[in-house]
Each structure stands twice: as structure tokens, then as C-alpha cells.
Amino acid sequence: MDRYRMDRQSFVAIVGGGAVLDMAGHAAAIAHRGLRVIRLPTTVLSQGDSGVGVKNAINAFGKKNFVGTFWPPFAVINDARFLETLGRRDILAGMAEAVKVALIRDRTFFQWLRREAASLAACEPAQVAELVRRCAELHLSHIATSGDPFEMGSARPLDFGHWALTSSSRSPSTACATARPSRSAWPSTRSTPPRTALPRETADIVLGTLDRIGLPLWTRVSTNGRADGTARILEGLQEFREHLGGELSLTMLRDIGEAVEVHEVDEPRLLRCLDALRARAERAGAA
């Protein structure tokens, strides 16, 4: 940007997936205290989520998104033809974000995802384009109406399913945040509502939808241990706590389309949720 003498009236057009948008967007945000950015996202995830957001960040010091800025784009161009260049794995990976935002924001959208699961699993272009559009709309609505677009508070509902695993797919994290053993792993909220966990039959519907779309429900990364014996998923929670400023604030589901904030985690029950997901994956593999 310096080499080409870009100034405050210059535009930076960024073509790529979320990591490229973040990296180049962060550079544009700190050059001359901010150059105008036009984003052209090229993946399902970036078209439905990060491409229309207000954040830019890069990993540093072994932590996800440690260095970054809030710098809204001047414009975003979502072109569905970019998605034709993706393999099935990358198309499906981006769909986990749509399931997540539907679960916490839009019951009708989740019902559509459930109904269209087979078409989405087949990566039908019309259904994928509709998924991207509705996902992006929900993210834009949150940014415009949440009252906290720059995340000054501790409540971050769109981080549902993001907190657990910083180095793997969002789908297992969302599944873990949805799955439940015989009792809830999420026992407490500030207001202590009468119920903070999904009914088992509702959790099964969510997990079944993820499965039918072709998204994984469990990964070995979630239960791998660190050198000190800490399960990786618990390490992720601790990092998330530090990111928020010391107090844990997690978005969980009370019902489809109805989110609730919790501030304590029963770690043994959380690990039992993972055990339940692993057992489910092993039964499916055996079948």
C-alpha cells in the first residue's frame, strides 16, 4: 500500500476467503488510519459471515484473532459464481455458520435448513445461494440492531459454537454446544431461568440436521489433551474467558431460535457431552 502510494481516497479490493479478507482488511485498516475496503468473498463462510462483518483480525501469540481492528467495509460484493470453484468439503464447511445463526436467531430459517438438508448436502447451487443470502441477512441484522456492533460488552451471541475449538471446524463446536447427556452441562445463568438446556428431542433434531447436511459432529481435536493434561476444549474455554475480560459469558440454546447467556460450565458434564458425540459418531461409523 505504501509502495503504490495509496492514500485516504484509495480503495482496496480484496478477493478471497475469510482469512484473506481478514489479513488484507487489517492491513488496510491500519494504513493511513484506514483505507476504503471492497470485499469480494469467495467462500460460503465468508459470503455468509465474515465478508459482511465489521471485524478484521489475524492470529498471534498462539491465539486466534489476537491482533485486529473494527473496520466496516465500504462495500461487499457476493458473487455466487465464486462458489462454483469450491470443492464439496469447503462448501459444506461454510454451512455450519448458517446452522449456528439459524439456531440462535431464526427458527424459520432452521426449519428451511432441515427441510433442504439433502439438497444442501448435494451442494445444489440454488439452495447454497439461498443459504448464503439468509445467513448474511441475519448477520447484518445483528450488527445493525444489537446495540453493540463493536463488542464492548461481554454478551456475544454470534459466538455460539465458536468458543470451544479454535483450530477446527465450527460444526463439532456447535454440536457440542447443542448436545447434552442426561443432565445439562450449562447449569447457571445470572437470572437463573427455569430451563437452560434443550430438551433431548430438540437436541436430536439439531444434531440430525447437521448430520444430514454432511457436517461432522465430533472430532478428535476436541478431546485431545495438552501437555498439562487439560482437554483442548477446556483450554479453548479458558482462552475465550480471557478474550472477554475474565468473566465467562457463553451463548447457549433454550430452544431453536431462542438463545440464553450462561456464565458457568460444569466441566465434567461438558466432557460427557463430547463422549456422547463420540459414541454417536462411532455408532454411525459401525453402521
C-alpha positions as CSV (number, residue, x, y, z in Angstrom):
1,M,0.0,0.0,0.0
2,D,2.9,2.3,0.7
3,R,4.7,1.2,-2.4
4,Y,1.8,2.1,-4.6
5,R,1.3,5.4,-2.8
6,M,-2.3,4.6,-1.7
7,D,-3.9,7.4,0.2
8,R,-7.1,8.0,2.2
9,Q,-9.1,8.2,-1.0
10,S,-7.9,4.9,-2.3
11,F,-9.9,1.7,-2.5
12,V,-8.5,-1.8,-1.6
13,A,-10.4,-4.6,-3.3
14,I,-9.9,-7.9,-1.5
15,V,-10.8,-11.1,-3.3
16,G,-10.6,-14.3,-1.2
17,G,-11.9,-16.3,1.7
18,G,-12.2,-15.2,5.3
19,A,-8.5,-15.5,6.2
20,V,-7.5,-13.4,3.2
21,L,-10.2,-10.8,3.9
22,D,-9.1,-10.5,7.5
23,M,-5.4,-10.3,6.7
24,A,-5.7,-7.7,3.9
25,G,-8.5,-5.9,5.7
26,H,-6.4,-5.5,8.8
27,A,-3.6,-4.0,6.7
28,A,-6.0,-1.6,5.0
29,A,-7.4,-0.6,8.4
30,I,-4.1,0.5,9.8
31,A,-2.7,2.1,6.7
32,H,-3.3,5.9,6.9
33,R,-5.7,5.0,9.8
34,G,-7.9,3.3,7.3
35,L,-8.2,2.8,3.5
36,R,-11.6,2.0,2.0
37,V,-12.2,-1.7,1.5
38,I,-14.3,-3.5,-1.0
39,R,-14.7,-7.2,-0.2
40,L,-15.4,-9.9,-2.7
41,P,-15.7,-13.1,-0.6
42,T,-15.1,-16.3,-2.4
43,T,-16.3,-19.0,0.1
44,V,-19.6,-20.0,1.6
45,L,-18.4,-19.0,5.1
46,S,-17.0,-15.6,4.1
47,Q,-20.1,-14.7,1.9
48,G,-22.5,-15.5,4.7
49,D,-20.4,-14.3,7.7
50,S,-17.1,-12.6,7.8
51,G,-17.4,-10.8,4.5
52,V,-20.3,-8.8,5.7
53,G,-19.0,-8.2,9.2
54,V,-17.1,-5.2,10.7
55,K,-14.1,-7.0,12.1
56,N,-10.6,-7.8,10.8
57,A,-8.1,-9.9,12.7
58,I,-5.1,-12.2,12.5
59,N,-3.7,-14.9,14.8
60,A,-0.8,-14.0,17.0
61,F,1.0,-15.3,20.1
62,G,-0.7,-18.7,19.6
63,K,-4.1,-17.2,19.9
64,K,-6.9,-16.8,17.4
65,N,-7.7,-13.3,16.3
66,F,-5.4,-11.7,18.8
67,V,-4.5,-8.7,16.6
68,G,-7.3,-6.9,14.8
69,T,-9.5,-3.9,14.2
70,F,-13.1,-2.9,13.7
71,W,-13.2,-1.5,10.2
72,P,-16.5,-1.9,8.3
73,P,-16.1,-2.4,4.5
74,F,-17.1,0.3,2.1
75,A,-18.9,-2.3,0.0
76,V,-19.3,-6.1,-0.2
77,I,-20.0,-8.0,-3.5
78,N,-21.3,-11.6,-3.1
79,D,-21.0,-13.4,-6.4
80,A,-22.3,-16.9,-6.3
81,R,-20.1,-17.9,-9.2
82,F,-17.1,-17.8,-6.9
83,L,-18.7,-20.8,-5.1
84,E,-18.6,-22.9,-8.2
85,T,-14.8,-23.0,-7.8
86,L,-15.1,-24.8,-4.4
87,G,-14.9,-28.5,-3.6
88,R,-17.7,-30.1,-1.7
89,R,-15.8,-30.1,1.6
90,D,-15.3,-26.4,1.6
91,I,-18.9,-25.7,0.6
92,L,-20.2,-27.8,3.4
93,A,-17.8,-26.3,6.0
94,G,-19.3,-22.9,5.4
95,M,-22.8,-24.2,6.1
96,A,-22.1,-24.8,9.8
97,E,-22.2,-21.0,10.3
98,A,-25.7,-20.9,8.7
99,V,-27.0,-23.6,11.1
100,K,-25.5,-21.8,14.0
101,V,-27.0,-18.4,13.3
102,A,-30.4,-20.0,12.5
103,L,-30.3,-21.8,15.8
104,I,-29.9,-18.6,17.8
105,R,-31.8,-16.2,15.7
106,D,-34.3,-17.6,13.3
107,R,-36.4,-20.8,13.8
108,T,-38.0,-20.5,10.3
109,F,-34.5,-20.4,8.7
110,F,-33.5,-23.5,10.7
111,Q,-36.7,-25.3,9.6
112,W,-35.7,-24.4,6.0
113,L,-32.2,-25.9,6.5
114,R,-33.7,-29.0,7.9
115,R,-36.1,-29.4,5.0
116,E,-33.4,-28.7,2.4
117,A,-30.7,-30.8,4.1
118,A,-30.5,-33.3,1.2
119,S,-30.2,-30.5,-1.4
120,L,-27.6,-28.7,0.7
121,A,-25.6,-31.9,1.2
122,A,-25.6,-32.3,-2.6
123,C,-24.4,-28.7,-2.9
124,E,-27.3,-27.6,-5.1
125,P,-26.3,-24.1,-6.3
126,A,-29.8,-22.5,-5.8
127,Q,-30.0,-23.9,-2.2
128,V,-26.4,-22.9,-1.4
129,A,-27.1,-19.3,-2.7
130,E,-30.2,-19.0,-0.6
131,L,-28.4,-20.3,2.5
132,V,-25.7,-17.6,2.0
133,R,-28.2,-14.8,1.5
134,R,-30.3,-15.6,4.6
135,C,-27.1,-16.2,6.7
136,A,-25.7,-12.8,5.6
137,E,-29.0,-11.1,6.3
138,L,-29.1,-12.4,9.9
139,H,-25.5,-11.2,10.5
140,L,-26.2,-7.8,9.1
141,S,-29.4,-7.5,11.2
142,H,-27.4,-8.3,14.3
143,I,-24.7,-5.7,13.5
144,A,-27.3,-3.1,12.8
145,T,-29.7,-3.8,15.7
146,S,-27.8,-5.4,18.6
147,G,-26.7,-2.1,20.1
148,D,-23.2,-3.4,20.4
149,P,-21.6,-3.7,16.9
150,F,-18.1,-3.2,18.3
151,E,-18.5,-5.8,21.1
152,M,-17.8,-3.6,24.1
153,G,-20.0,-5.8,26.3
154,S,-19.5,-9.4,27.3
155,A,-22.6,-10.9,25.6
156,R,-21.6,-12.1,22.1
157,P,-24.5,-14.3,20.8
158,L,-22.9,-14.9,17.4
159,D,-20.1,-16.7,19.1
160,F,-22.4,-19.6,19.8
161,G,-20.4,-22.7,18.9
162,H,-17.2,-20.7,18.3
163,W,-15.7,-20.9,21.8
164,A,-14.7,-24.5,22.1
165,L,-12.2,-25.3,19.3
166,T,-10.1,-22.5,17.8
167,S,-8.3,-24.8,15.4
168,S,-11.0,-27.0,13.9
169,S,-14.4,-26.9,12.1
170,R,-17.2,-24.9,13.7
171,S,-19.5,-27.8,13.3
172,P,-18.2,-30.0,16.1
173,S,-18.3,-27.0,18.4
174,T,-21.9,-26.2,17.5
175,A,-22.7,-29.8,18.0
176,C,-21.1,-29.8,21.4
177,A,-22.9,-26.7,22.4
178,T,-26.1,-28.4,21.4
179,A,-25.6,-32.0,22.6
180,R,-26.5,-33.0,26.1
181,P,-26.0,-36.0,28.4
182,S,-28.6,-36.9,30.9
183,R,-28.3,-33.5,32.6
184,S,-27.3,-30.1,31.2
185,A,-23.7,-29.0,31.1
186,W,-24.8,-25.4,31.4
187,P,-26.4,-25.1,34.8
188,S,-26.4,-21.4,35.6
189,T,-27.4,-18.0,34.2
190,R,-27.4,-14.7,36.0
191,S,-31.2,-14.7,36.1
192,T,-31.4,-18.5,36.7
193,P,-34.3,-19.2,34.3
194,P,-36.2,-22.4,34.9
195,R,-34.6,-24.2,32.0
196,T,-31.3,-23.5,30.2
197,A,-30.8,-26.7,28.2
198,L,-32.5,-28.0,25.1
199,P,-34.9,-30.9,25.5
200,R,-33.3,-34.1,24.3
201,E,-35.7,-34.5,21.4
202,T,-34.8,-30.9,20.2
203,A,-31.1,-31.6,20.5
204,D,-31.5,-34.7,18.4
205,I,-33.2,-32.7,15.7
206,V,-30.3,-30.2,15.6
207,L,-27.7,-33.0,15.5
208,G,-29.6,-34.9,12.9
209,T,-29.8,-31.8,10.7
210,L,-26.1,-31.2,11.0
211,D,-25.5,-34.9,10.1
212,R,-27.9,-34.9,7.1
213,I,-26.2,-31.8,5.7
214,G,-22.9,-33.7,5.9
215,L,-21.2,-31.8,8.8
216,P,-19.1,-33.7,11.3
217,L,-20.5,-33.9,14.9
218,W,-17.2,-34.9,16.6
219,T,-13.5,-34.5,16.1
220,R,-10.6,-36.0,18.0
221,V,-9.2,-32.5,18.4
222,S,-11.9,-31.7,20.9
223,T,-10.7,-34.4,23.3
224,N,-7.0,-34.3,22.6
225,G,-5.1,-33.3,25.7
226,R,-2.4,-30.8,26.2
227,A,1.0,-31.4,28.0
228,D,-0.5,-30.4,31.3
229,G,-3.4,-32.9,30.9
230,T,-6.0,-30.2,30.1
231,A,-8.5,-31.2,27.5
232,R,-8.2,-29.0,24.4
233,I,-11.9,-28.0,24.6
234,L,-11.4,-26.7,28.2
235,E,-8.3,-24.8,27.1
236,G,-10.5,-23.1,24.4
237,L,-13.0,-22.1,27.0
238,Q,-10.2,-20.5,29.2
239,E,-8.9,-18.6,26.2
240,F,-12.4,-17.4,25.4
241,R,-12.8,-16.2,29.0
242,E,-9.6,-14.2,28.8
243,H,-10.7,-12.7,25.5
244,L,-13.9,-11.5,27.1
245,G,-12.0,-9.9,30.0
246,G,-12.1,-12.5,32.7
247,E,-15.8,-13.3,33.0
248,L,-17.2,-16.2,31.1
249,S,-20.3,-15.4,29.0
250,L,-21.5,-18.2,26.6
251,T,-24.5,-18.2,24.4
252,M,-26.4,-21.4,24.6
253,L,-29.9,-22.6,23.4
254,R,-33.1,-22.7,25.4
255,D,-35.0,-23.6,22.2
256,I,-34.4,-23.3,18.5
257,G,-34.3,-19.6,17.8
258,E,-34.1,-18.8,21.5
259,A,-30.7,-18.1,22.9
260,V,-29.7,-17.7,26.6
261,E,-26.4,-16.5,28.2
262,V,-24.7,-18.7,30.7
263,H,-21.8,-17.9,32.9
264,E,-20.7,-21.2,34.5
265,V,-19.8,-24.5,33.0
266,D,-19.9,-27.9,34.7
267,E,-16.7,-29.3,33.1
268,P,-17.3,-33.0,33.8
269,R,-20.8,-32.7,32.2
270,L,-19.3,-30.9,29.2
271,L,-16.8,-33.7,28.7
272,R,-19.7,-36.2,28.9
273,C,-21.4,-34.2,26.0
274,L,-18.3,-34.9,24.0
275,D,-18.4,-38.6,25.0
276,A,-21.9,-38.7,23.8
277,L,-21.0,-37.2,20.4
278,R,-18.0,-39.6,20.1
279,A,-20.3,-42.6,20.8
280,R,-22.8,-41.3,18.2
281,A,-20.0,-41.0,15.6
282,E,-18.7,-44.4,16.4
283,R,-22.1,-46.0,16.0
284,A,-22.6,-44.2,12.7
285,G,-19.2,-45.5,11.5
286,A,-20.0,-49.0,12.5
287,A,-23.3,-48.9,10.7
